């Protein structure tokens, strides 16, 4: 059986070779409650920077995400204004439901 994700036209964005730009990061931020929600707290770099124990402003978190691509939660699926961030089982279910409805 073909999954809905296999039928999609998609564009792969390699963050390592082409870091996220400020406009895209701000677009993602509009779909969550804070920049902190975009941070992958399992990332090694998160531990190295000891971000758990720091109280950072939204602007500081934004700058960190712009400079440390490994901290951005992935994968990110964008379909127009619909955005899915991360790989939790809840997000995976939401993605499948969304694309099954299309």
Secondary structure, DSSP 8 states (H G I E B T S, - for coil): ---HHHHS------TTTS---HHHHHHHHTTSS-GGGGB-TTSHHHHHTTGGG----HHHHHHHHHH-GGGB-S-EEEETTEEEES--HHHHHHHHHHHHH-
